[in-house]
C-alpha cells in the first residue's frame, strides 16, 4: 500500500533535483545558452499561468498576451520615462496587469464557451492596437528600451545587465510563483476551480458563485502573466507592442496542450520541448510555425492528453 505522503515526497525530491541542476547550469554553459534558458523560464511561468484558467477552470482565454505585454510595459515605462527604480516597477508589473485582468474578467466571465474566447480575443486586439498606435507612450512596434543601472539592496549590489544575475532572478521568481500556484491548485480553492471546469451547472447548484470564482482565477492568472511579462522585459531590456499581440497567447495554448493541461507540470514540459525544438530545427524546417504545427499534429494523434497524460497512461 502506498503512503499518503508518497506523492508529495516524490514531487519534493524531483523538484529539488531539477532546482539544483538549474542553479548549477551557469557554471557549465556559455552566456548564449544562459539567455536562452532564462527566456524558457519566463515562458514556463506564462504557460502555467494560462494553465490555471484553461486547465483547471476550463476557460480558454486569448487575452493573456494583454497582461503579459502590460507587465513588460509596467517595467519599461516607469523606468525609462518616469525614473522609477526596478523594484517598484516590478511590483507595478504585478498590480497593473492584475487590475486590467479584473476589468477584462468582469465582462468576460459573464460569458462562456466560444463567446468567452471571442471577448478575450477582442480585448487583446484592442490592447495590441493601442500599443501600436500610442507610440508616445509605448514606442509602438519599435518599443522601449529599459536602461538598468546597478541596484543596491542592503549590502548587495544587483546588476540586472549581467546575464547570470538576470538568470538567477528569473529562476527565483518563477520557482516561487510555481510553488504558490501548485499550493493553490491543491487547496480547497483549486478544487472549486476544477469543479467549475468539470460541470459548471452542478457547481452552481451546490452553491458556489461561479462567476466570482472564474473572476478570481482570471485575475490570478492575469497577475502571473504580468509577472512573466515583467521578467521578459528585464531579460530583453526591452518592451514592445508585439508583446500585446493575441498571437503571444497562442504560445501558452500550444505549450499547455503539448505538455498536458490541468497538470502545471505539463506546461513546463511543453514549453521546454517546443522551445528547444524551435531553437535547433528552425533553420532546417524554415520557420517556427512549421515546428509547432508538426508537434501539435503529432501530439493530437499520439497523446491527445499531452505528454503528462501519455506518461501517466504508460505508467498505469
N, C-alpha and C positions, 0 to 999 in steps of 0.2 A: 504494500500500500504506500502511495506517495505521501510525503509530508505536506501539510498545508503551507509550509514555508519554502517548499522546493522551488516554485516558480519565482518568487521574489529573490531568493538566493541566487538562482540561475541568472536572472537579469542583472543582479548586482555584480556577479563575477564577470559576466560578459561585458557589461558596461565599463567596469573598471579596467579590463584588459584593453578595450578599444581606446579608452581615455588615455591610458599610459602610452599606447602607441602614438596617438595624436600629439601628446606632449613631447615625445622624443623625436618625432619626424623631422623637425627643423635641423637636427644635428646630422641628418643623413641625405637631405635633398638640397637642390640649389634654389635660388630665390624665385626663379620662374615657377617651379612646382609649388613653392610656398604660396605664391599669389593665387595659383590655380586652386589649391586646396582651400584657401580662405574663401574664395568665391563659391566653392562647393558647399562649405559650411553655411554660408549665407542663404543659398538656395534650399538647403535642407531645412532651415528654420522657416522659410517661406512655404515650403511644401507641407510641413507638419502643421503649420497654422491653418492652411487650407483643409487639411485632413480633419481638423476639428469640426468644421461646419459641413464638409461633404461626407466624410467617412463616418462621423459619429452622430451628426444631426440630420444628414440627408439633404442638405441644401447645396445645390450646385451653383456657385457664385463665380461670375466672371468679373466681379468688381474688386477682387483682391489686389489687382495691379494699381488701382486708385490709391489704396492705402500704402502699398509698397512705395509708389512714387512720392506720395505726400511725406512718408517717413524720410526718404532721401532729401527732399527739399526742406524738411524741418531741420535737417542738419546743415544744408548748404546755405539757405537764406539768412538765418541768424548769424552764422559765422562770416559769410562773405559780404553781407550788406549791412548788418547791424553791429558787428564787432562783438557778438556774444560768444562766450567760450564753448568748448566742445562738450563739457559735462552738462550745462543747462540745455544745450541744443539736443543732446541725446535724450534727455527727458522729454523735450518737445517732440522728438521722433516717436515717443510712445503716446503722449497725451493728445497731440493734434490728430493723428490717424484714428485714435480711439474715438475722439469727438466726431469726426467725419463718419466713422463706422456707425456711431449711434444715430446720426442723422439719416444716412442711407438705409440703415437697417430698420428704422422706424417705419419707413414706407415699404421696404422690400418684404419684411416678414409677414405682412398682411396678405401676401400672395403666396402661391405655391406652384410647384411644377414648372412648366415652361414659362409661365408668367413671371415667376421669381427670377429665372435665368435672364429673361429679357430685360427686366428693370435694372438688375445689377449691371448688365451689359450697357444699358443706356447711361447709367451714372458713370461708368468707366469711360464711355465715349465723350461725355461732357467734360470730364476731368482731363482727358487727353487733349481735347480741342482747346480748352482753356490754357493748358500747359504749353501748347504750341503757339498760341496767338498772344498770350500775355507775356511777351518777350522781355518787357522791362522788369518783370519780377522773376520769371523762370529762366530766361535766356533761350526759350524755345528749344528747337532741336539741337542748337549749339550747346545749350546747357550752361551750368555754372560750375566753375572750379571752386574747390574748398581749400583755402590756404590754412594748413595746420602748422602751428608752432609748438615746440616742446612744452608739455604741460606738467606743472609741479603739483603733486598730490602728497602733502606732508614731506617726508624725506625723499620721496620717489620723484623721478623725472621721467615722464612718459612721452616718447617721441612717436607719434602716430604715422610719421612718414617712414619709419623703419618697418620693413616688411614683416620681420619676425614679431615685433611688438604688436603690430596690427593683427597678425595671425592669432596670437595668444589672447588678445582682447576679444576677438570674434569667437574663439573657442570657448572662453569663459561664459560669454553672454549666451551663446547657443546652447551650451551644456545646461546652464541654469534654466533657460526657457523650456528646454526639452523635459527636464526633470519636473518642473512645475506643471507642465501640460500633461505629463504622464500621471502625476498625482491627481490632477483634475479629472481625467477620464476614468480613473479607477475610484473616484469618490462618488457619493450619492448623486451629486450634480451630474457627473458623467453618465450615470445610469439613467437619469431623466433624459439626457440628450439621446441616448440610444433608444429609449422607449419611444421618443418622438420619431426617430428615424424608422423604427420598425412598424409603428402603427400610430399615426398622429391622432386619429379619431379616438382610439382607445385611451391614449394618454390624456386626451381632453376629458373623456368621460370619467377617468379616475379622479380628476380634479386638478390636474396641472394646467397652469396658464401657459399654453403652448406658445403663443406669440411672445410672451415675456422671456421664456427660456430660449427661443430662437434668437431673439434680440441680444440676449446675454452672450450666446455662443458667437454671434456675428461680431459683437463688439470686442470680445476677447481675441478672436481671430484677426480682426482688423488691427488691434494694438500690436499683436505679434508680427503681422505683415509689415507694420510700420517700423518695428524694431529691425526686421530684416532689411528693409529699405534704408534705414539709417546706417546699418552696418555696411551695406553696399556702397553708400555714399562715402563712408570712411575709407573703405578699401580702395575705391577707384579715385578718391579725392575729387568727386565729380557727381553732379546730378543733372538729369536731362528729362525733357518731356517724354522721351521714348520710354522711360520707366513707367509712365502712366498708361501706356497703351494696353488695351484689353488683351492683346496677344501675350503679354507677360503673364497674365493669369493662366494662359494655356500651358505654360511650363509647369505650374503647380498641378494642373489637371493631369498632365501626362506622367509626371513623376509619381503621383499618387496612384494612378491606375496601374502603372507598371509594377510598382512595389507592392501594392495591396492596400486598399483604402480601409479605414477604420481600424488601423493597427499601430499608427505612429511610427513603427519600425519600417513599414513598407515604404513610405515616402523617403525615408533616409536611404534605403537601399536603391530605390528607383532613381533618386537624384544622382547618387554616386555612379551607378551603372551607365545612365544615359549621358551624363556629362563626360565621363571617361571615354565612352564610345564616340561621342561628338568630337572630342579632342583628338583621338587617334584615327578616326575614319573620315573626318570631314573632307580632307583633300582627296581621299580615294573615291568617296561617293559624291563629291562635288556638291556639298551643301548639308547643313544640319537638318533641314526638313526631311530629307530622304532618310537620314539615320533614324529620326524619330518615327517616321512612317513605317519603316521596316520593323523596328522594335515593337510598335503598337500592334501591327498585324500579327507578329509572332506571338505576342502575349495574349491577344484575343483568341487565337487558335489553340495555344498550348496551356495557358494559365489565365483564364478569364477572371480569377480572383486575385491575380497578381502573384509576384514571386513568393511572398509570405504565405499566401494561400496554397501555392504549389508545394512549398516546403512542409507545411502542416499536413497536407494530403499524403505526401510520400512518407512522412514520419509516423503518420497514424496508421 
